[in-house]
Amino acid sequence: MPSTPSEIRARILNEWTAAAQGWRAWEPHIIAFTWPMTQAIVTGLQLREGHRVLDVGCGIGDPTIGLALAVGATGRVVATDPTEEMIAAARSRAASFRLSNVDFHVTPIDDADFPDASFDAVAGRWSFIFCVDIASQLARAHRWLKPGGRIAVGTWTPQEHSPGFEAINSALNRVADIPPLSSTKPGRLQLADPGQLESALSRAGFCGVKVAPVPLSILASDGDQFWRMMTEMGGSLHAVVSGLTPEQRRQVREETIAAVEPFRDGSILRIPALAQIGTGTRS
Ligand SMILES: C[S@@+](CC[C@H](N)C(=O)[O-])C[C@H]1O[C@@H](n2cnc3c(N)ncnc32)[C@H](O)[C@@H]1O
């Protein structure tokens, strides 16, 4: 029976709650893997000292911390995430950098509201993509921006550009009947297809929309570390792998490890992944 939007939303929130511990455990790897995206978001938002920024679905505090550093002590970042444990990690990280210009809120963005024209910038790094109705969330973000305010939305590109993700998914599909990820449904690949992010931002009312690829490298000491990192951090992947039999899990793990070994660069694996960033302005 098809799931209702509220059932899909509840499933996604449960998946991220289950993955939060993995995000805490793999923090150094996440930062090393994602820093070009943080950089692209901070630059794309054209931030200045004193700006007020909303970070949607901030996870364990990225790009929140980069945003807070960019707007300085006179600026403010409002960082939201539906997962209590993600926010707890983000709070500790912000405190460790002695940042006092971040307000954290535990909430899905769908349930949050802000006064019109209350932010200079909105960031959403791989977070809007998990919203059941992404079009209306982008339209609401547009309303929360001041005229001239900027948005930066991070999504993935089609999976064939990210061979590590492709390796796990292909191996999974060989052992189990996994519903395919879709570029039109909430999940990792929402808005991944060419042209989708650009048209979603334009339809939400943004002007001067630009979409640029952001090449990333997933760093791991070996295939086993890559496997553990991905399965402990991936919202839906964590759930899917937990549902496999021990024999299926062994097979998927071994095939994944073999498929990423060609990306060895000396003592580490450097596995490419291709994200993209869409930026635009509220006129
Ligand atoms: C892939 S993680 C990205 C976290 C962080 N932005 C980063 O780039 O490191 C996705 C995040 O989106 C959050 N999320 C899921 N559904 C959401 C929703 N409806 N509104 C806001 N955030 C959501 C999850 O809790 C999770 O922290």
The ligand as an ORCA input file, in Angstrom:
! r2SCAN-3c Opt
* xyz 0 1
  C      22.554     14.358      4.920
  S      22.192     15.103      6.478
  C      22.926     16.730      6.202
  C      23.266     17.438      7.484
  C      24.046     18.746      7.305
  N      23.264     19.755      6.618
  C      25.334     18.503      6.570
  O      25.415     18.839      5.379
  O      26.278     17.942      7.170
  C      20.462     15.449      6.324
  C      19.891     16.211      7.488
  O      18.585     16.651      7.142
  C      17.778     16.542      8.279
  N      16.357     16.496      7.862
  C      15.617     15.430      7.497
  N      14.339     15.815      7.254
  C      14.295     17.151      7.464
  C      13.251     18.131      7.418
  N      12.003     17.811      7.072
  N      13.560     19.419      7.733
  C      14.833     19.747      8.078
  N      15.844     18.878      8.134
  C      15.578     17.597      7.838
  C      18.267     15.273      8.976
  O      17.908     15.202     10.335
  C      19.767     15.363      8.740
  O      20.436     15.976      9.812
*
